Amino acid sequence: MKYVKADAVLPDTLVRKIQKYVQGEYIYIPAELKKRKKWGENSGNRQYIKNRNETIKRRYKNGDKITKLVEEFFLSVHSIKKIIYDKK
């Protein structure tokens, strides 16, 4: 998130209206709901976890034991089971 001076991007009349409520402080203006990205979309983490989970499911179906997956992916038994038995 970067900061932008209000008077550089907003009309003077709007800046004066905002100054009635806040002066010399930071205001966060959120993105529109339809333009917001989900967690991990910018960094690629969302896709990484999706690929990792698919790999875990595939390897379990192909015969790998949960204990082997726990050691290899550095996850708890509980986490591996959640991934394997997920209905999605």
C-alpha positions, 0 to 999 in steps of 0.5 A: 500500500502506498500513500498518495497526497489527497490534493494531488488526486482529488478535486479541491472541493472534495479535499475541503469536505474531507478536512471537515472530518480529518486533518493531517491524518492518514485515511485508508480508502479500501478498494471496491469489493469487486476489485479486491483480491483474495489472500495470496493472489498477489504473492502467488502463495494461494497458487503454491498452496493449491499445487502443494495440496493437489500433490499431497492428495495425489501422492496419498492416492498413489500409496504414500503414507501420511507419516511420509507426507508429514515429514516431507511437507513439514505439516502436522498429521492433522493438517495432512488429513484435512488436505487429504479428506477435503471434499473440494 
